[in-house]
Amino acid sequence: MVETVYVGNAGVDGATNAGWLLGHFAPPGEIRHSADVEVKWGVHPPGQARSRWATGERRTTLLVLVEGCFRVELPDRTVRLAVPGDYVVWARGVDHSWFAERASVVLTVRWPSLPGYRVDPPVLR
């Protein structure tokens, strides 16, 4: 029988999958498996950056700052999230990258959940 409730901790569960908690990558049949949406609890040390730009984006993304100071790089602007609760949303087709100015925690929600976007681990600059 498929469980209808899952209780966990984002820091613990996310540590095994680069922060990702819910999406297409969770085992089929598990309540956290979804092709509709994916959720990430991102914990980033100061100076950490995405290893390369995400291009050819086919998902819409919401990124919310929980703590720290975090920059999202977009083709036509840089968005600096500095106050807990600051957020940015970008549409399908918008390339992006990011940089943790200070130790940061961010919550990312993307839809739909699509395979093929995994990149090398983030780098410290």
C-alpha angles and dihedrals in degrees: 000000000000114000113243096198129046123186120191147133119262093217093050099039094041093052091073095053108033090272097307113137106170134022147079091316095066114097113278111257092030116114090238092060112103138157089189102062142003129205130200133190101204119197110187129182118221112283096022115140136182107267092233140353118280105236134181089031114193097178137076114234137203117190119187124190112229096175139341130031119295134177125209113200115210127177095259102027149010117239116204116202108198108150122062107260095032109134144176131204124198130184134235111285095035112119117215150178134180145211132198107225090184132006101298143185118202134178114217126193119186132179136236103019107232131176121234104059101097112125137182115291115280117270132226115237 
